[in-house]
Amino acid sequence: MASLDFRLEVLETMGESAEARGIHGGIRENGVLQAHLRAILRAIRTFRDPRAALNALTDALEQLRKNDGAVGWLTLAARVLNSGDDLPRSELLLVIGELHEIAPPDAPNRYLPEDTPGLRERNTAPLTLPELLDLLLTRIDDDRLGPLVAFLHKLCKDPAVDKHPLPALRRFLAAHSYQEPATAATAPERLIVQVRLDEKGPPHATDTPYRLHVSYYRQPLAGGPFRRIGSYDDELEFTRSELLRVGGARLVAWKELSLAFRTPDPVRIEFLLPRSILGYTADLWSTGATRRPLGEFHPVVVRQLERYCEPHLGLARWRQRWAKLQIQGADSNEVLERIEWPSLDPAKAKKLLNWVVNRENLACMGLTVPYEQLAPEVQYAVDTAMYYGGIPVLIWRRVAGDPDPLVAALRELEPTRLAELPDAVHQYRQDNAGPYPDPDQTVTLLWDDPDCVDPDQDYSFPGIVG
């Protein structure tokens, strides 16, 4: 920026951008560096959209000097300035200024917190310190500050950093140390296995091929964010009918997961299914030497893959309704009465979202018709209730009709809160086990835990469709 010619090139690039078109016209050329920089900053502050102008400056400098080491720091500073009130901007800008002035330690990525889902699975080795900080600040999570604090705590202990005073950084850590994530391993945990089926052809074809991707995680029994332990991407493709026959064998063929199943901790298996096969009987996969269905061994639930992968869905209502599942009931009658069964009349489909919104305590919605058999407009309305109404749990029998027999059977299992539904459904499947299960006694439970979403499934592995 010391060069007048470069400054003019930056201003011209900014002025030609859609975000700050014409901004350069009001800035007088000035060969005095500090005066010219003040004029540029004044123009950005007074522009009709200061954040857009700041982004235009960042983009121009990155375009003209993309290999300059300062670009990463500038991008990070702009990110913080544009973050709104979600982050302590003034404190972070001082920390960025201090870290920019020192030589970073080698391989700073080794200080990324291991208990933050997804971070370790990304290829962070080539990332610079500002790029790592930017990654931590742009994570899709309600806790945007905790992992950053944990990273900076570890970074400060590196001799290359610790030898510097860095007063702003040390004040920041002292002020926000309470937000550093606790070690998840100290709490009792469950094993969560996510089995994902990605369509590799038209969804309504008779023999649509699917790719199988499996990830497994650990989550505190009390709930909350999970952490990934391992992942496996099957190179073969299978049709829907083939998966019912060989899918279980493909799971146990992965030695790492097979050993993980030998745990004294509770296990939950989640099938991430495209909406076109959301009613797929994944719990009937047979596995192991006994050839018994997977749903007899463990709680097996389904999740809608489209909802899982959509980054734009808000978490607030989803989390609020999810919390309602934990409320204790006076008895099993009162607990199961919290499952509400809306009208599935196509003529009333457009009223379903309003029906849901007016029931702020609703967390589990029952369907008297299997999801895959719903009229298109009703299926669309049910999806809308999940996406925008925040409904986290659906339950349905695999044949249409009166749900009372299912509710009566679940009542006998005496759940004390709706959060116990996966275990209750698991027990129900064991009670009705047999070589030829009666369709009247089969059930699907959609169980969408907002804390058990791994956005890196779409980015880290070959063959996965984003």
N, C-alpha and C positions, 0 to 999 in steps of 0.2 A: 504493500500500500504506500510505501515511500515514493514510488514512481508515479508522477502525474499521469503519464500515458496509461499506466495500468488502472489507476483510479477512474479515468475517463472510460476505459474499456468496460470496467465493472458497471459504471453508471449506465452506459449504453445498453449493456446486456440486461440490466434490471428494467430499464425503460421499455424494452421490447417484450418483456414477459407479460403474460396475462394477469399476473397478480399485482404488478405495479406499473402498468403501462403509462408511459409519459412522465414518470417521477423525475427523470434526469433533467427535464426541461426547466425546472425551477431551481436548479442548483448551479450557481455560478462557478465557472472554472477558476481555480485558485492554486497557484504554485506553492503556497505555504501549507505544509502538510497538516498541522494541527487545526488550522482554520478550516481547511477543506473537509477534514474528517468531521469536525463539529457541524458543518453545514449538511453533510450527508446524514448524520444521525438526527439532526433537527428535521430534515425532510421525512425521514422514516417515522419519527414520533408524531408528526403532524399530518401524515398521509391519511386518507379516508379510512384505510384499514391498516393500522401499524403492523399487525402480525403478518399480514400478507406481504407488506413491504420488507419486513425482516426476513421472511422466507425467500423472497426474491433476491435479497442480498446474499443469503446463504447459498442459494442455488447458483448464483452468478459466480461466486468465488470457487465453489466446487467445480463448476464447469470449466473455469479458466485456469485453476490451479489444483486439479483433483488429486495430484500426488504430493501436495504440500502437507506436511504433518500437522499444520495448524487447522486444517479444514475439519478434522474430526472434533477438535475442541470447539470450533465455532458452531458446528451442527449440534453438539451437545448443549452448548449455551442457549442456542435458539430454541431447542426442545424444552428446556427448563422455562425460558421466558414465556413460551406459548402454552405452558401446562395448566394455566388457570390457578385455582386455589387448592388443587389436589396435592401440591407439593410445596414445601417451604422454599420458595424461589430465591429469596435474598440470601439465605444461608447456603443454598446449593451453589449459587453463582460465586460466592466467596471461596467455597471448597474447590470448585472447578478452576478458579484463578490460581489457587495455591498449587494444585496438582499439575497444572500446565507448566509451572515454573521449574519443576524438578525433573530429573531423569527417572523414568519409571523403572520398576524392577523387571527382571527377565520373567517371561511367561506369567503375567499377572492373572491369566485365566485360572491358574491353579487355586486361587483364593475364592472362586465362585462357591457359594454355599451348596453343599451336596443335597440338602433337603428341599431344594426349590424345584418343583416339577419342570422337566424339560430343559433346563439350562445346561446340564452336563451332557445331554444327548446332542446338543448342537456342536458343530465344529468351531469351538471358540479359540483354538490354538493360534490362528493367525490374527486374531483381533487385537487391536491396540487398546490401551487403557481407556481413552475416551469412547471407543466403540463398545467396550464392555460395560461402561457406565450407562451408555445409551440403551444397551440391551436390557439392563436391569430396570431402567426407568420406563421402558415401553412394554413391559410384560403385561399380559392380559390377566389381571388379578386385582382383587379389592385391596390387597396389601402391597402397595407399590413401593413402600419405604423399607419394610423389614428386611428383605434380601439385600438391598443396597447397604443398609447399616451393617449387616453381617459381613458383607464383602469388604467394606472399608475398615472394619475392625481388624480383619485378618491382614489386609494390605498394610495397615499402620505398623504391624509387628515385623514387617520385612525390614532388614537393616538398611536397605537403600532408601526407605521412606522414613523410618524411625529417627534417622540422624537429623532430619529437618524439623524446625519448630512447628510449622503448620498450625498456627493457633486457631484458624477458622475451622479446619477439619476436626481438631480435637474438641472444640466447643460443640460442633455439630454432633459428634459421637456421644458426648456427655449428655446432650439434651435429648437425644433420641434412642439411647441405649435400651430403653424399655420395649422398643419395637423390634429388636433383634429376635428372629424366630427361635423358639425353644427347640431343643433336640427332640425330634419325634420318636426316637428309639426308646425314650424313657417311659413312654405310655404303652399300654397293651394295644396290639394292632390286629388288623385283619388283612388277609391276602385278597387282593382284588385282581381278577384276570379278565381282561377285556379282549374279546374275540371279535374282530372286525371283518365284515364281508363287504368288499368293494365290487360293484358291478363292472364287468369288463365287456358288456354288450347291451343291447336294448333291453330295458327292464321287463318288458311284457313278452319277450320271446319265450318259446316253450322251454328251451334249454339255455337260458342266460348263464354265461360263465361268471364265476366269482373268484376273486383272489382272497386268500386268507392271511390276515395279519393279526398277530397276538402280542399284547404287551401285558406285563403284570406289575403290580404296584403294592405298596404298603400304605395303610391308612390307620390312624388312631381309631380305636373302637368308639370313642366318643364322637367321631366325625371330624370334619375339617379337611384341609388339603392333603392329597396323597403324594407319594414320590415314586417315580418309576424305578424299577429294579432291572428289568430286562425286556427285550423285544425280539420278535422273530417274524420275518416276512417270508411266507411260503412262495416258492417260485412257480408252483403248479397252479392251474386253474381247474375249478370243479363246477359242475352244474348243481342246481339246488338239490336234486335227488341224489346225486353222488355224495354231496356233503353229509346228508343224513346217514349215509352208509360208512363214509371214511373220515368224516370230520373229527370224531373223537380220537381216532387213531393218529391223526396228524398232530393233535395236541400232545398226546403222551410220547410221540416220537421225538419231540424236542426235549432233550435230556434235562436241560436247565429248568424248564417248567415242570417236568415230571418230578424232579427232586423237590422243587418248591412246594408242590402239592402235599408232600409228606411233612406237614407242619401241624403242630398242636393248635395253632391259631385258627379262628373262624375264616372261612373262605366264601367269597361271593363271585360268581361268574356272570359277567355282563356281555351280552351279545349286541354289538353295534350294527344294526341292520338298516338298509335302505327302506324307505317307507313302503316301497312296492312289495316287500316281503316281511313287513313288521310282525305279521302273525306267524312267522316261521317257527316250527316246533323244535327249536334248538335244544330244549331241555331233554329231548328224546335221543340225542346223540349217544351212542353206546361207546364205552371206552374201557380199556383195561381187560384183565383176564375174565372178569365176571360177566362182561358184556351187558351190564345193567345201564339204564339211562343215566346220563349226567345229572339230570334233575333230581334223582334219588340220592345222589351222593352229596350234593351241595345246593344251596340256594342259587337258582338260575333265573336271571331277569333279562329283559330286552331293553334297548335304548334306540331311539330314532337317530340314525347316522346324520341326517340333514340337520337336525337340531344340534347335535354334538359338534358339528363342524362350522356352524354359522357364527362368525365373530361379532355380528352386529346385534344379536339379541341381548337385551338388558338383563342384568343379574338380580336387580333389586327385588322384583316381584317373585322371581324364581326362588331366591333365598328366603324371602318372607314366608312363602307357602311351605317351603321345605322345613323350616323351623317348626311349623304347626304339627308335623309328624311326630315330634318328640313329646307332645303334651300327653301326660298321663290321663287315663280315663277312669271313671268310677268303677266300671266293670267292662267285660268284653262287649256287652250289648251297646253301651254308650260309645265305645271305641269304634265299632263297626258301623254305627249309625252315621259316623262322620264321612263314610263313603257315600257320595251322592250320585244318583243315576239320572242324568238329564234326558229329556225327550230327544230322540234321534230322528224325528220326523223331518224329512227334507224341507218341508214348508217352513219349519222353524229354525233352520240351520243358521241363518244370519243373526239370530237372537242369542246364539249360544255364548258368544264372548261376553255379552252384557249379563247373561245369567251367571257366568263365572265371576265377573268383576263385582257383582252385587253380593257375593259370598266370600268375604275376605278371609274367613277361616278355612275355606275349602283347600285341601291338599291332595285328596285322592278322588278321582272321578271314575265311576264304573260305567261300562258300556254293555248294554243288553244285546248288542249285535257285535260280532268280532270286527276288529278294526278293518281288516282287509275286505270284509263284506259290506261295509258302509257305502251308502250312495256317495258319489263323488263330492257333492256339495256338503254332505255331512262330514266326510273325512277331512275336507278342507277346513271346516269349522272346528273340528277337534284339534287339528294341527294349530289353528289360530289360537285356540284356548291354551295350548302348551306354549306357543311362541310368545304371545303378547299378554295372556292372562297369568303366565307363570306356573301353570299346573305341572307338578313334577312327577305325579304317579297316576297311571291308568291301570285298571284291572278288567279283564273280560274272560268269560268262558269261551271255548272255541266252537260252541254252537250257540245260535241265537235263542233267546228265550228268557224265562223268569230266572233272575239271579238268586232268588231266596235259598235254594238248596246249597249253593256255594257259600253264601253268607252264614247259613246255619252251621255248615261244616267248619268254617273258620271260627265261628263263635265258640265251638266246643274246644278249640285249641287255646282259648283264653288269652288272647293278646292284650297287653296292658296299654299299648299305644300303637299308632299306625306305623311307627318306625320298625315294628317287629313283623310287618307283612312279609318280607322275603323269607324269614324263618317259618312263619305260619304256612305260607304257600309250599315251602319245602316239605314241611311235615304233612300237609295235605296230599302232596304227590306220593310220599312214602306210604301213607295210609291207603291210597288207591292204586298202589303199584300192581302190576301184572304184566304178563307177556303181551297182552293185547288191550291196551288202555281204552276204556270207554270214553268216547269224545265228550259225553256229558260231564265227565269228571276231569277234564283237562282244562287248564287255566293258563293265561298269559298275564304276567305282571310287568308292566313298563315302569322302570325305576330309574329316574333321572336325577342323580346326585350332582348338584352344581359344583361341588368341590372335587368331583372325580372327572374332570375334563382335561385332557392333555392336548393342547393345541399343536404341539410339536409332532403329533402323529401325521400331520399333513405335510411336514416339511423335511423330516429327517431320513426318510426311507425311500428307496427306489420302488416304483411300482404302485405307490399309493396315490390315488386321485385326490387332488385338493378341491 
